Amino acid sequence: MSEISQRTMDTVQRWLNDPLVDEETKQELRDLQQDEAELEERFYRDLEFGTGGLRGVIGAGSNRINKYTVGRATQGFAQYILQAHGKAEGTPSVVIAHDSRHFSPEFALEAALVLAGNGITAKLYPSLRSTPQLSFSVRHLGATGGIVITASHNPPEYNGYKVYNAEGGQLVPDEAEQVIALIQQVDSFASVKRLSQEEAEAQALLVWLGEADDQAFVDTVMDISLNRDSIASHLGEDFRIVFTPLHGTGGEPVRRALEGIGFRHIHVVQEQAQPDGDFPTVKSPNPEEREAFTLAMKLGEEVGADILIGTDPDADRMGAVVKNSQGEYVVLTGNQSGAIMIHYVLGRLKEAGKLPDNGAVIKTIVTSEMGAVIAEHYGAKVFNTLTGFKYIGEKMTQFEESGSHTYLFGYEESYGYLAGHYARDKDAVLASMLICESAAYYKGQGKTLYDVLQELYEEFGYFLETLQSRTLKGKDGVAQIQAKMSNWRDQPPTQIGGVAVQQVLDYAEGLDGLPKENVLKYMLEDGSWFCLRPSGTEPKIKVYFAVRGHSFDDAQHKMAALSDHVMARVDA
């Protein structure tokens, strides 16, 4: 039996016969005619539009990201915008930004021209900009929605397409479901309405954004600073920062924000300063990984840096590196950086007498409880959301509308942070500024961030977290991930490594008023927990672990036992 399905054969033929598909794409498909497995992989389904949008490998095919799948998705989003805009006065508008990945500019322009073809004004950044700036710009410009072309820290062969609502947040499930339904109605490329660039500009349906919009974003970020005067007057004088944008969009805005609040010694890793979709100096452009900081560590030693920071390609995630008591570089986890920033932000607000009685911190269900314990110490209420910053943004908007709580800080373990109300997505520009500001503040007290972290452990407990994942690519991988989730759901363990499982939280049932999501969390009798979640953006099953010990040794012992037992079953 042939590896290729009838659906794939029919879809390939439609692409080859469609006059709207360019010759280069058709030739790419002809060259694959003998590789049935590859054709099946490219066409066995339409690239899935999840709650965050599209993300996939670049190339020809319905299960790939290309200008045709981007155009189809934009047509569906345009219909959603027009329906949501209703009879409101004026022309609806969508802000569009893109990162440094291959074909990002082309995909961004394609989206703009399809929006224009639907009578929606596209406000397009002419060159790469960060995802948080896109979120800010939607709100700042009063747009009806937003699009950003990025695949975050995925490998170079990937790109993606994320859509935003009028609040500047990624679409939450009920919004995404409406967009998905409208995309599915776009049954041919002929159904995609599109203007040429000349037509769109002539009709003022394509508007180019620029320097004024950039400055508005950076100024707003700098306004969040809690110690600007001290940094400008003396703390910034002998504080040394090494920064790597990892070939992405963070280079310009991070430097502007740091310099703007008074830091004088910012050393950029030159080998990684230029945007490059191949990310040639790293295996993965991910500031969660120590390897991404190899060049930054070398430069840090040369200049005597107090802190190293790195941002991912679309500058929504920030990683920080500090030296421990032995003088060795340590990459802070997202949980550790979040706990430090909560301690700094809430502590400084309290010192200034500006900590509100109804302050709130928001985190995700797979984020450490350490930040929550610190926030509660300062009198803030902690709210949990599902994984994904869109849910934190949604909660922020609810607070803003109801006035029930004053948002102070939101974060997730995957290196995403936000303080302030200017955006509804995580911001590595803001996080870079805050982590450096906090490090400079504590240096003024004779402490490093590593010292501060040890003090927090001593006061609040030795929290330890880790994440393990298994990548299962392709059609078979999807089925394997679902089978593993079903196995854990249908046959939940009663104990792990001799520790009883106290509670099983199945978020597919819609717990605590949260949307339904395929996530399982197991609470153990000793306060430890682990959580299984299929990634929404990569072909992975992720397993999160968290323990709390009375010492580092105790926490490490608990973690080793927990993760070994769980992963043995995951891999079975």
BELZIBEL-V728211 format. One line per field, one symbol per residue. ss: DSSP state (@ for helix, = for strand, . for the rest). phi: phi as a letter, one per 20 degrees, with the letter a starting at -180 (. if undefined). psi: psi as a letter, one per 30 degrees, with the letter a starting at -180 (. if undefined). A space follows every 10 residues. Layout:
BEGIN
ss->???
phi->???
psi->???
END
This chain:
BEGIN
ss->.....@@@@@ @@@@@@@... ..@@@@@@@@ .....@@@@@ @@@....... ..======.. ....=.@@@@ @@@@@@@@@@ @@@@@..... ..======.. ...@@@@@@@ @@@@@@@... =====..... @@@@@@@@@@ ....=====. .......=== ====.....= ..@@@@@@@@ @@@@....@@ @.....@@@@ @@...====. @@@@@@@@@@ @@.....@@@ @@@@@....= ====.....@ @@@@@@@@@@ ....====.@ @@........ .........@ @@@@@@@@@@ @@@...==== =......=== ===.....== =..@@@@@@@ @@@@@@@@@@ @.......== ====.....@ @@@@@@@... =====...@@ @@@@@@@@@@ @@...===== ==...===.. .......@@@ @@@@@@@@@@ @@@.....@@ @@@@@@@@@@ .========= =..@@@@@@@ @@@@@@@@@@ ....==..== ======@@@. @@@.....== ====....== ====.....= =========. .@@@@@@@@@ @@@@@@@@@@ ..
phi->.ffeefgfgf fgffffeffe effffffgff fegedfffff ffcfbegfee fepdbaffqf pfdcebffff ffffffffff gffffldffn efcceccbee fgmgfffffg ffffgffdmd feddffbfbf ffffggfgff emfeabccea cldffgfebb bddcefendf fegffffffg fffffeebff eeebdfffff ffelecdeeb gfffffffgf ffffgdbfff ffebfefded ddccelmdef gfffffffff eofdcddeff fdfegbfelf ecfbfcffdg gfdgfffffg ffdmfebdcb cegdldccdc cceefemefc efffffffff ffffffffff gemdeffdfc ddcefdegef ffffffgene edddcffpfg fffffgffff femfbdfdac acfemdbbcn dfccbfcfff ffffffffff ffffdnceff ffffffffed oeeccbccbc ecemgffgff fffffffffe cffebclndf eebdddffem flmeffbfcc cdeefenfbb bdbffeccfc ddcdcbccde bfffffffff fffffffffg ef
psi->kkfkleeeee eeeeeffkff kleeeeeeee fgefieeeee efgflkkkja ffbkklkklk lfglklfeee eeeeeeeeee eeeeebgkkl kllkkkllag lkgeeeeeee eeeeeefggk kkjkkflkll eeeeeeeeee ghlfalkkjl gbgllfflll jkkkaffglk kleeeeeeee eeeffjflff fjkklleeee eeghfjkklb eeeeeeeeee efffkgheee eeeeefegkk kkkkghgaff eeeeeeeeee ggkfijjkje fgekkjffhf flekhjgfke efgeeeeeee eefhkfkkkk lleghfkkkk klkafggkkk jkleeeeeee eeeeeeeeee efggjlfhkk kkllfgklfe eeeeeeeggk kkkkllkkfe eeeeeeeeee efgeljkekk llfhgklkkl gflglkjfee eeeeeeeeee efefggklfe eeeeeeeeef ljkkllkklk kjlaeeeeee eeeeeeeeef ikkfljhfkk jekkjjfffh lhgllkkikk kjklfgflll kkkkkfflil kkjkkklklf leeeeeeeee eeeeeefeee f.
END
